[in-house]
Amino acid sequence: MRFGTSEGMILAAGDDDIGIFVISPDAGAKPGMQVR
């Protein structure tokens, strides 16, 4: 990272009409698992 250490990420989607949805992991997801 250019600015320093990354402590995490947020996955979100949206548009101007509906707004923003924060996407949350399913039960059983563990830190470090690959997003597919």
PDBQT receptor file of N, H, CA, C and O in Angstrom, charges set to zero:
ATOM      1  N   MET A   1       0.841  -1.165   0.000  1.00  0.00    +0.000 N 
ATOM      2  CA  MET A   1       0.000   0.000   0.000  1.00  0.00    +0.000 C 
ATOM      3  C   MET A   1       0.894   1.238   0.000  1.00  0.00    +0.000 C 
ATOM      4  O   MET A   1       1.901   1.283   0.707  1.00  0.00    +0.000 OA
ATOM      5  N   ARG A   2       0.538   2.204  -0.764  1.00  0.00    +0.000 N 
ATOM      6  H   ARG A   2      -0.280   2.168  -1.339  1.00  0.00    +0.000 HD
ATOM      7  CA  ARG A   2       1.326   3.436  -0.847  1.00  0.00    +0.000 C 
ATOM      8  C   ARG A   2       1.245   4.279   0.416  1.00  0.00    +0.000 C 
ATOM      9  O   ARG A   2       2.205   4.960   0.778  1.00  0.00    +0.000 OA
ATOM     10  N   PHE A   3       0.103   4.232   1.085  1.00  0.00    +0.000 N 
ATOM     11  H   PHE A   3      -0.677   3.678   0.792  1.00  0.00    +0.000 HD
ATOM     12  CA  PHE A   3      -0.127   5.136   2.205  1.00  0.00    +0.000 C 
ATOM     13  C   PHE A   3       0.196   4.517   3.554  1.00  0.00    +0.000 C 
ATOM     14  O   PHE A   3       0.287   5.246   4.542  1.00  0.00    +0.000 OA
ATOM     15  N   GLY A   4       0.371   3.220   3.636  1.00  0.00    +0.000 N 
ATOM     16  H   GLY A   4       0.298   2.629   2.833  1.00  0.00    +0.000 HD
ATOM     17  CA  GLY A   4       0.644   2.577   4.916  1.00  0.00    +0.000 C 
ATOM     18  C   GLY A   4       0.030   1.196   4.983  1.00  0.00    +0.000 C 
ATOM     19  O   GLY A   4      -0.151   0.542   3.956  1.00  0.00    +0.000 OA
ATOM     20  N   THR A   5      -0.285   0.759   6.163  1.00  0.00    +0.000 N 
ATOM     21  H   THR A   5      -0.137   1.291   6.997  1.00  0.00    +0.000 HD
ATOM     22  CA  THR A   5      -0.828  -0.578   6.380  1.00  0.00    +0.000 C 
ATOM     23  C   THR A   5      -2.342  -0.579   6.199  1.00  0.00    +0.000 C 
ATOM     24  O   THR A   5      -3.041   0.298   6.706  1.00  0.00    +0.000 OA
ATOM     25  N   SER A   6      -2.833  -1.569   5.473  1.00  0.00    +0.000 N 
ATOM     26  H   SER A   6      -2.265  -2.281   5.061  1.00  0.00    +0.000 HD
ATOM     27  CA  SER A   6      -4.278  -1.735   5.307  1.00  0.00    +0.000 C 
ATOM     28  C   SER A   6      -4.812  -2.576   6.461  1.00  0.00    +0.000 C 
ATOM     29  O   SER A   6      -4.279  -3.650   6.741  1.00  0.00    +0.000 OA
ATOM     30  N   GLU A   7      -5.849  -2.105   7.125  1.00  0.00    +0.000 N 
ATOM     31  H   GLU A   7      -6.282  -1.233   6.898  1.00  0.00    +0.000 HD
ATOM     32  CA  GLU A   7      -6.444  -2.818   8.250  1.00  0.00    +0.000 C 
ATOM     33  C   GLU A   7      -7.721  -3.553   7.865  1.00  0.00    +0.000 C 
ATOM     34  O   GLU A   7      -8.282  -4.272   8.692  1.00  0.00    +0.000 OA
ATOM     35  N   GLY A   8      -8.195  -3.390   6.632  1.00  0.00    +0.000 N 
ATOM     36  H   GLY A   8      -7.739  -2.805   5.960  1.00  0.00    +0.000 HD
ATOM     37  CA  GLY A   8      -9.416  -4.078   6.214  1.00  0.00    +0.000 C 
ATOM     38  C   GLY A   8     -10.022  -3.437   4.989  1.00  0.00    +0.000 C 
ATOM     39  O   GLY A   8      -9.550  -2.405   4.511  1.00  0.00    +0.000 OA
ATOM     40  N   MET A   9     -11.080  -4.062   4.481  1.00  0.00    +0.000 N 
ATOM     41  H   MET A   9     -11.464  -4.900   4.870  1.00  0.00    +0.000 HD
ATOM     42  CA  MET A   9     -11.774  -3.565   3.298  1.00  0.00    +0.000 C 
ATOM     43  C   MET A   9     -13.277  -3.662   3.517  1.00  0.00    +0.000 C 
ATOM     44  O   MET A   9     -13.755  -4.460   4.323  1.00  0.00    +0.000 OA
ATOM     45  N   ILE A  10     -14.003  -2.841   2.788  1.00  0.00    +0.000 N 
ATOM     46  H   ILE A  10     -13.615  -2.193   2.132  1.00  0.00    +0.000 HD
ATOM     47  CA  ILE A  10     -15.463  -2.896   2.781  1.00  0.00    +0.000 C 
ATOM     48  C   ILE A  10     -15.892  -3.148   1.343  1.00  0.00    +0.000 C 
ATOM     49  O   ILE A  10     -15.441  -2.456   0.430  1.00  0.00    +0.000 OA
ATOM     50  N   LEU A  11     -16.758  -4.130   1.136  1.00  0.00    +0.000 N 
ATOM     51  H   LEU A  11     -17.125  -4.692   1.878  1.00  0.00    +0.000 HD
ATOM     52  CA  LEU A  11     -17.292  -4.431  -0.184  1.00  0.00    +0.000 C 
ATOM     53  C   LEU A  11     -18.691  -3.845  -0.258  1.00  0.00    +0.000 C 
ATOM     54  O   LEU A  11     -19.556  -4.190   0.548  1.00  0.00    +0.000 OA
ATOM     55  N   ALA A  12     -18.919  -2.957  -1.225  1.00  0.00    +0.000 N 
ATOM     56  H   ALA A  12     -18.217  -2.678  -1.880  1.00  0.00    +0.000 HD
ATOM     57  CA  ALA A  12     -20.210  -2.286  -1.344  1.00  0.00    +0.000 C 
ATOM     58  C   ALA A  12     -20.558  -2.086  -2.813  1.00  0.00    +0.000 C 
ATOM     59  O   ALA A  12     -19.683  -2.113  -3.678  1.00  0.00    +0.000 OA
ATOM     60  N   ALA A  13     -21.844  -1.885  -3.084  1.00  0.00    +0.000 N 
ATOM     61  H   ALA A  13     -22.555  -1.863  -2.381  1.00  0.00    +0.000 HD
ATOM     62  CA  ALA A  13     -22.324  -1.631  -4.435  1.00  0.00    +0.000 C 
ATOM     63  C   ALA A  13     -23.492  -0.662  -4.363  1.00  0.00    +0.000 C 
ATOM     64  O   ALA A  13     -24.142  -0.541  -3.325  1.00  0.00    +0.000 OA
ATOM     65  N   GLY A  14     -23.759   0.031  -5.471  1.00  0.00    +0.000 N 
ATOM     66  H   GLY A  14     -23.231  -0.068  -6.315  1.00  0.00    +0.000 HD
ATOM     67  CA  GLY A  14     -24.903   0.928  -5.486  1.00  0.00    +0.000 C 
ATOM     68  C   GLY A  14     -24.921   1.814  -6.709  1.00  0.00    +0.000 C 
ATOM     69  O   GLY A  14     -24.055   1.722  -7.579  1.00  0.00    +0.000 OA
ATOM     70  N   ASP A  15     -25.933   2.683  -6.763  1.00  0.00    +0.000 N 
ATOM     71  H   ASP A  15     -26.636   2.758  -6.056  1.00  0.00    +0.000 HD
ATOM     72  CA  ASP A  15     -26.035   3.660  -7.839  1.00  0.00    +0.000 C 
ATOM     73  C   ASP A  15     -26.727   4.917  -7.312  1.00  0.00    +0.000 C 
ATOM     74  O   ASP A  15     -27.081   4.987  -6.135  1.00  0.00    +0.000 OA
ATOM     75  N   ASP A  16     -26.918   5.898  -8.174  1.00  0.00    +0.000 N 
ATOM     76  H   ASP A  16     -26.631   5.841  -9.130  1.00  0.00    +0.000 HD
ATOM     77  CA  ASP A  16     -27.498   7.176  -7.760  1.00  0.00    +0.000 C 
ATOM     78  C   ASP A  16     -28.967   7.066  -7.352  1.00  0.00    +0.000 C 
ATOM     79  O   ASP A  16     -29.420   7.810  -6.483  1.00  0.00    +0.000 OA
ATOM     80  N   ASP A  17     -29.721   6.142  -7.973  1.00  0.00    +0.000 N 
ATOM     81  H   ASP A  17     -29.352   5.538  -8.680  1.00  0.00    +0.000 HD
ATOM     82  CA  ASP A  17     -31.155   6.026  -7.694  1.00  0.00    +0.000 C 
ATOM     83  C   ASP A  17     -31.460   5.268  -6.400  1.00  0.00    +0.000 C 
ATOM     84  O   ASP A  17     -32.346   5.658  -5.639  1.00  0.00    +0.000 OA
ATOM     85  N   ILE A  18     -30.735   4.201  -6.162  1.00  0.00    +0.000 N 
ATOM     86  H   ILE A  18     -30.016   3.883  -6.779  1.00  0.00    +0.000 HD
ATOM     87  CA  ILE A  18     -31.046   3.327  -5.027  1.00  0.00    +0.000 C 
ATOM     88  C   ILE A  18     -30.212   3.654  -3.791  1.00  0.00    +0.000 C 
ATOM     89  O   ILE A  18     -30.721   3.594  -2.672  1.00  0.00    +0.000 OA
ATOM     90  N   GLY A  19     -28.967   3.992  -3.975  1.00  0.00    +0.000 N 
ATOM     91  H   GLY A  19     -28.554   4.040  -4.884  1.00  0.00    +0.000 HD
ATOM     92  CA  GLY A  19     -28.075   4.256  -2.846  1.00  0.00    +0.000 C 
ATOM     93  C   GLY A  19     -26.982   3.210  -2.761  1.00  0.00    +0.000 C 
ATOM     94  O   GLY A  19     -26.649   2.564  -3.755  1.00  0.00    +0.000 OA
ATOM     95  N   ILE A  20     -26.429   3.046  -1.583  1.00  0.00    +0.000 N 
ATOM     96  H   ILE A  20     -26.699   3.571  -0.776  1.00  0.00    +0.000 HD
ATOM     97  CA  ILE A  20     -25.301   2.139  -1.388  1.00  0.00    +0.000 C 
ATOM     98  C   ILE A  20     -25.720   0.969  -0.507  1.00  0.00    +0.000 C 
ATOM     99  O   ILE A  20     -26.399   1.150   0.504  1.00  0.00    +0.000 OA
ATOM    100  N   PHE A  21     -25.309  -0.226  -0.901  1.00  0.00    +0.000 N 
ATOM    101  H   PHE A  21     -24.758  -0.372  -1.722  1.00  0.00    +0.000 HD
ATOM    102  CA  PHE A  21     -25.521  -1.442  -0.127  1.00  0.00    +0.000 C 
ATOM    103  C   PHE A  21     -24.167  -1.964   0.316  1.00  0.00    +0.000 C 
ATOM    104  O   PHE A  21     -23.287  -2.189  -0.515  1.00  0.00    +0.000 OA
ATOM    105  N   VAL A  22     -23.992  -2.158   1.612  1.00  0.00    +0.000 N 
ATOM    106  H   VAL A  22     -24.707  -1.975   2.287  1.00  0.00    +0.000 HD
ATOM    107  CA  VAL A  22     -22.774  -2.778   2.129  1.00  0.00    +0.000 C 
ATOM    108  C   VAL A  22     -23.008  -4.282   2.111  1.00  0.00    +0.000 C 
ATOM    109  O   VAL A  22     -23.991  -4.772   2.666  1.00  0.00    +0.000 OA
ATOM    110  N   ILE A  23     -22.106  -5.005   1.475  1.00  0.00    +0.000 N 
ATOM    111  H   ILE A  23     -21.307  -4.607   1.024  1.00  0.00    +0.000 HD
ATOM    112  CA  ILE A  23     -22.247  -6.449   1.327  1.00  0.00    +0.000 C 
ATOM    113  C   ILE A  23     -21.543  -7.129   2.497  1.00  0.00    +0.000 C 
ATOM    114  O   ILE A  23     -20.371  -6.864   2.764  1.00  0.00    +0.000 OA
ATOM    115  N   SER A  24     -22.263  -8.004   3.190  1.00  0.00    +0.000 N 
ATOM    116  H   SER A  24     -23.216  -8.219   2.973  1.00  0.00    +0.000 HD
ATOM    117  CA  SER A  24     -21.689  -8.684   4.357  1.00  0.00    +0.000 C 
ATOM    118  C   SER A  24     -21.452 -10.161   4.040  1.00  0.00    +0.000 C 
ATOM    119  O   SER A  24     -22.162 -10.738   3.217  1.00  0.00    +0.000 OA
ATOM    120  N   PRO A  25     -20.468 -10.772   4.682  1.00  0.00    +0.000 N 
ATOM    121  CA  PRO A  25     -20.154 -12.176   4.405  1.00  0.00    +0.000 C 
ATOM    122  C   PRO A  25     -21.196 -13.127   5.001  1.00  0.00    +0.000 C 
ATOM    123  O   PRO A  25     -21.881 -12.792   5.967  1.00  0.00    +0.000 OA
ATOM    124  N   ASP A  26     -21.298 -14.305   4.411  1.00  0.00    +0.000 N 
ATOM    125  H   ASP A  26     -20.741 -14.577   3.627  1.00  0.00    +0.000 HD
ATOM    126  CA  ASP A  26     -22.169 -15.351   4.940  1.00  0.00    +0.000 C 
ATOM    127  C   ASP A  26     -21.590 -15.899   6.241  1.00  0.00    +0.000 C 
ATOM    128  O   ASP A  26     -20.403 -15.735   6.526  1.00  0.00    +0.000 OA
ATOM    129  N   ALA A  27     -22.435 -16.544   7.016  1.00  0.00    +0.000 N 
ATOM    130  H   ALA A  27     -23.399 -16.677   6.785  1.00  0.00    +0.000 HD
ATOM    131  CA  ALA A  27     -21.969 -17.199   8.245  1.00  0.00    +0.000 C 
ATOM    132  C   ALA A  27     -20.907 -18.234   7.880  1.00  0.00    +0.000 C 
ATOM    133  O   ALA A  27     -21.047 -18.942   6.883  1.00  0.00    +0.000 OA
ATOM    134  N   GLY A  28     -19.870 -18.322   8.665  1.00  0.00    +0.000 N 
ATOM    135  H   GLY A  28     -19.755 -17.747   9.475  1.00  0.00    +0.000 HD
ATOM    136  CA  GLY A  28     -18.797 -19.282   8.404  1.00  0.00    +0.000 C 
ATOM    137  C   GLY A  28     -17.616 -18.690   7.659  1.00  0.00    +0.000 C 
ATOM    138  O   GLY A  28     -16.562 -19.321   7.578  1.00  0.00    +0.000 OA
ATOM    139  N   ALA A  29     -17.771 -17.484   7.110  1.00  0.00    +0.000 N 
ATOM    140  H   ALA A  29     -18.627 -16.972   7.176  1.00  0.00    +0.000 HD
ATOM    141  CA  ALA A  29     -16.648 -16.834   6.430  1.00  0.00    +0.000 C 
ATOM    142  C   ALA A  29     -15.586 -16.472   7.456  1.00  0.00    +0.000 C 
ATOM    143  O   ALA A  29     -15.900 -16.036   8.563  1.00  0.00    +0.000 OA
ATOM    144  N   LYS A  30     -14.315 -16.657   7.075  1.00  0.00    +0.000 N 
ATOM    145  H   LYS A  30     -14.059 -17.011   6.175  1.00  0.00    +0.000 HD
ATOM    146  CA  LYS A  30     -13.214 -16.396   7.992  1.00  0.00    +0.000 C 
ATOM    147  C   LYS A  30     -12.279 -15.347   7.407  1.00  0.00    +0.000 C 
ATOM    148  O   LYS A  30     -12.160 -15.241   6.187  1.00  0.00    +0.000 OA
ATOM    149  N   PRO A  31     -11.612 -14.567   8.261  1.00  0.00    +0.000 N 
ATOM    150  CA  PRO A  31     -10.640 -13.580   7.773  1.00  0.00    +0.000 C 
ATOM    151  C   PRO A  31      -9.591 -14.254   6.889  1.00  0.00    +0.000 C 
ATOM    152  O   PRO A  31      -9.084 -15.328   7.212  1.00  0.00    +0.000 OA
ATOM    153  N   GLY A  32      -9.278 -13.608   5.775  1.00  0.00    +0.000 N 
ATOM    154  H   GLY A  32      -9.690 -12.735   5.512  1.00  0.00    +0.000 HD
ATOM    155  CA  GLY A  32      -8.263 -14.119   4.861  1.00  0.00    +0.000 C 
ATOM    156  C   GLY A  32      -8.803 -15.006   3.755  1.00  0.00    +0.000 C 
ATOM    157  O   GLY A  32      -8.062 -15.362   2.838  1.00  0.00    +0.000 OA
ATOM    158  N   MET A  33     -10.093 -15.375   3.820  1.00  0.00    +0.000 N 
ATOM    159  H   MET A  33     -10.694 -15.086   4.565  1.00  0.00    +0.000 HD
ATOM    160  CA  MET A  33     -10.663 -16.201   2.756  1.00  0.00    +0.000 C 
ATOM    161  C   MET A  33     -10.727 -15.396   1.463  1.00  0.00    +0.000 C 
ATOM    162  O   MET A  33     -10.866 -14.174   1.487  1.00  0.00    +0.000 OA
ATOM    163  N   GLN A  34     -10.626 -16.092   0.343  1.00  0.00    +0.000 N 
ATOM    164  H   GLN A  34     -10.513 -17.085   0.324  1.00  0.00    +0.000 HD
ATOM    165  CA  GLN A  34     -10.626 -15.454  -0.965  1.00  0.00    +0.000 C 
ATOM    166  C   GLN A  34     -12.045 -15.063  -1.381  1.00  0.00    +0.000 C 
ATOM    167  O   GLN A  34     -12.985 -15.834  -1.190  1.00  0.00    +0.000 OA
ATOM    168  N   VAL A  35     -12.197 -13.864  -1.949  1.00  0.00    +0.000 N 
ATOM    169  H   VAL A  35     -11.433 -13.237  -2.104  1.00  0.00    +0.000 HD
ATOM    170  CA  VAL A  35     -13.478 -13.409  -2.492  1.00  0.00    +0.000 C 
ATOM    171  C   VAL A  35     -13.562 -13.880  -3.931  1.00  0.00    +0.000 C 
ATOM    172  O   VAL A  35     -12.644 -13.645  -4.716  1.00  0.00    +0.000 OA
ATOM    173  N   ARG A  36     -14.653 -14.543  -4.286  1.00  0.00    +0.000 N 
ATOM    174  H   ARG A  36     -15.400 -14.734  -3.648  1.00  0.00    +0.000 HD
ATOM    175  CA  ARG A  36     -14.802 -15.055  -5.660  1.00  0.00    +0.000 C 
ATOM    176  C   ARG A  36     -16.047 -14.511  -6.287  1.00  0.00    +0.000 C 
ATOM    177  O   ARG A  36     -16.346 -14.825  -7.439  1.00  0.00    +0.000 OA
TER     178      ARG A  36
